[in-house]
């Protein structure tokens, strides 16, 4: 994608996808064409603090404005649509909306949890924008929107709110199983040899010690998720149970959300996004399809193949009343964008 020159009042939408490890921004015209893009570090204010998170967002807005030939000291879009990790509660969304609006990038602004971007990305652009969205990347979350606009969501604050799953959880569970197999506390599993080989050591205990001493960054554990899928695909019982547990956790979130919104017997669209789900592991995907086909027989399952910034942009185009053709143009611009590896922080 290349920059394009725009005229006043600037772009239709400033879209922002703010994650834990990276943040994307894009200026989008009313016809859906991408005028400028920028990428920076993580902007989850819960991890970085509000000041540093805003600094990241300001830098990206300025970079996108410069690329599009717009003055960075004025409004650069009609609407700012930001989908941010860390906006877990409605009150947090409201506070972050006020904070983004105060930056003066656009006439109006909205901030929602990044799972709403996954949901919007998995919906038909010309149809009603309702359904259930699940993101399973570094972590896991689920939101739902009914045809009448009613919403449901989970706290998604980790173990303290009953959550399980995502790349962070799966990688630690894989290491946990490998360590216990090696020292005799757990069942035998091919994860033992696979985890050691992945890190180029002879024993899993060396991985644990490396993590403890800081010689192995905890972020490197995310590479264990594709390994887990591979070992499970070879029939390993322990690895298979982990993958099935992840699939079941995704399914129970979807079915609970559908029940809350009264959509159990409707043709509800279910958008599945995040690096874990985009990996399309046969065991994981097969289990999800099997369970949801039984529990929500009329549901329509879709894997979201475009990056989250597209969802932020689509929500923004909806807000400014863009034609559905604009959504198709935006999707096409990102369709071949490389996806992160399964379990990578998003």
N, C-alpha and C positions, 0 to 999 in steps of 0.2 A: 504494500500500500504506500502511496506517495502523497505528499501534501498537495493541497489545491488552494488556490487563491479564493477568498470569499470577500463579500462586501458587507457593509453595515446592514443590519445590526449584528452580523456575525453568524455563527452556526445556529441551527435549531436546538441542538442538544450538546451539552458537555456531559459525557457519560464517564463514570468512574467505577471501577471494580477494585475495592480495597481489600487485600488479603493479609495473611500473617507474614508472608515472606516477600510478596511483591504487590504492586499496585499498578493498574493500567488506567489510562485515560484516553478518551477519543473525542474529537469534535466532529459532529455529524450534521450534515445538511438536511433540509426538510425532505429531500428526495431519497434519503438513506445513504448517500455517498459519504465516505469517510474522508474528511478534510485534513485531519492530522491525528497522530497517535503519539503517546509517550508512555514510558514505563519507568517505575522507580521502586524503591524498597517498600517494605511492609508498612501499613498504615492502621493497624488495629490499635486503637487508642488504649485498650485494656493492657496491651503488652508494652507499647512504646510511650504511653502518656499522651495527653491531648495535644500539648505543644508540639511535640515531635511528629505526631500524626498529621497535624495541620500543616506543618512545614513540608512534609512529603507531598500533600495534596496541592499546596500552593506552587511548589516547584513543577509539578506535572501540568497544572493549568497554565502556568507561564510558558512552559516548553511547547505545549500544544498550540497556544496562541501565537507564539513566535513562528512556529512551523506553518501555521495557516495564514500568516501575514496580518495578524490582528494585534492591536495595542494591548499589552498585558495589564494596563492600568484602568481598563474599563470593562464593561460587560462584553463577554465573548460568545454568549449563547442566550437563547430565549429561556431555556430551562436547564438546570443541572439535575441529573439523575444519578445518584450515588448509591451503590449497593455495597455495604461495608461489613466485613467481619467484625464482630464485637458489638454490633447493633442488635443485641439479643432480645431486648425488651421494648415494648412500645414507647415507654418513657425515654429510653436511650435513643430510639429513632427520632423522637421529637426534639430532644436536646441536640442531636447531631444535625438534624435538619436546620435548626436555628443557627448552629455554628457555621454550616456550609453557606447558608443564605447570607450570613454576615460578611462573607468574603467578597461579595459583589460581582461574582462571575456571571450572574444571570438574573432575569427578572423574578423567576420563581425557582424553588429548589425542593427536592424530596430526597430523603435518606431512608432506605429500608434494609433489612437484613439480606445478606447476599444470597440466601436460599430463594428469595423471591425472584432473583435474576434467573436462577435455574428453572423455576417454574415457568416464567414468561418465555424463556427460550424454547421450552418444549411444547408450547401451545400454538395452535393455528393462528396466523396473523389476521385473517379475515373473520375469524369466529369469535365466540364469547371467550373472554380471558379468565377462565376459571379452571380449577383442577388441583392436583396435589403435586408438590415438588419435593424431591429428596436430593440432598447433596451428601455425597460420601467421598471425601477426599482425605485431607489430614484428619478431619473430624467428621461428625455426622449431624444432620439436622433435617427437619421436615416441616413444611408449611402447607396449608390448604386454603383455597378460596372457593366459596360456593357461588352458584349462579347469581344469587341475590347480593353478593358482595361480602357476606359474612366470612370471617377468617378464623383459622385455628392454627396454633403453633405449639411447639414444645419449648421449654426453657433453654435447652441445649447449652448447659453450663458444665458439661462433663459428668463425672461420676456423682457429683453432689445433686444433680438433677435427674439421675437415673439413666444416663446415656452410656451406651457402649458401642464402640466401633469406630471405623475410620482408620486411615493408615497409621496414625500414632498408636492406636490400640492394637491393631493387628501385628505391627512390627514388634512391640513389646511382648505380646503374647507368644509370638514365634520364638523370641529369645528366651522367654520364660520356659517354654516347653523344651527347648534345646538344652538349656542348663540343667533342668531337672532330669532329663534323660541321661545326661552325661554323669551326673553325680549320684544317680540311683534313686532319687526321690520321685521320679515320674516314669511314665511309660516310654518304652523305646519308640523312637521316631526318626525318620530320615532327616528331619530338621536339624538334628545334632550335627551330622557331617556337613550338611548344606550350609548352615550358618557359619561354621568354622571356615569352610572353604571360601565363602563369600568375602570374609575379611582376611583371607590369606594366612590363617593360623591353624595350628593342629588341634587345639582344644577350644571349646566354647568359653571356658573360664578365662581365656586370654582376651576374649571380647569384653567380658564383664569387667575385668581388671582395667582394660584400656578405657572403657567408659568411665569407670570410677576415677582414674587418674587424669582424665581429660585428654588422653592421647587419641581417642576416637570420639569425634563429635556426635552428640545424640542425634543430630539430623541425618547422619549416615545410616541410621537404623531404618529409614524409610525404604532403603533398597531391599529390605527383607520382604516387602509385600509381594513383588513379582516372584520372588523365591518361594514364598508360601503358596502362591497359586500353582507354581510349577510342581512342587512336592505333592500338593493335594491332587493335582492332575495325574500323578503317578500312582495314586491309590493309597497314600499314607493315611492311616486312620486319624492320627492326631491333627495333622494339617487339614484334612477333610472336615473334621468337626469344627475347626476354627472358621473355615470358609462358610460352612452351613450356618454357623451361629451368626455370622455377619449378615448373610442373606435373610435369616429369620428376623433379625433386628430391624432390617430395612422394611420387611413386610409388615411387621407389627406396627411400626410407625405409620405406614400408609393406611392400614386397615383401621387403626384407631382414629386417624384424621378423617377418613371417609365416614366413619360412624358418627363422629361429632358433628359433621356437616350434613348428615342425612343423605350421603351419596353412595351408600353401600350397593344399592340396586340400580345405579345410574351408569351411563357410559362416561365415567369420569376419566379425563386424561391424567395420566401419571407420568411426570417428567423425572427421569433419573439422571442425575448429573454428578460431577466430581470425578476425580481421576480413578477411584476404585471402580466405579460403575462404567466409566468410559473404556476401561480395559477390556470389557466384555469377556471376562473369564467364563468359560463354558459352565463350570460347576456353579459359580455364583449366580450367573444369569439364568441358568436352568432352574435352580432352586427358587429364585424370585418369581420367574414366570409360572412355575408349577403352583406355588402357594397362592399367588395373587389371582391366578385363573380360577382357583377353587373358592377363594374368599371374596373376590370382587370380579365375578364372571363377566361383567360388561365393561370393565375398565380397559382403557387403551394405553399400553405401555410404550414409552418413547425414551430412547437414550439420547441425551443432549450432547451433540457433537461439536457445537460451537463453544468458544471460551466464554467465561462469565461476563466479560465486558459487553458482549452482544446483548445479553439479557438486560443489562443496565441501559444500553442504548435503545432497545425495544420499548422498555418502560417509559423512557423519555419521549420517544416518538409517539407513543400512545397519549402522553400528557399534552403534547402540542397539537394533537389531532392530525398527525400525518396520515397519508394514504397508505393502505396495506402494501402497496407496491414498494414503498420506501423500506418496509421491513425486509422484504425479499432482497433488495439491493444491499442492505446492511449485512444480512446473513451471508450473501455470496462473497462479500469482501473478506469474511473471516473463515469461510468453510474449510479451507485447506491449512489453517493455522495449526502448527504442531501442538499436540496436547502433552501436558506433563506426564511423567511416569506414574503408574499406579501408586497411590499413597503419598505422593509428593505434597508438601505444604502448599496450599493455594490461597 
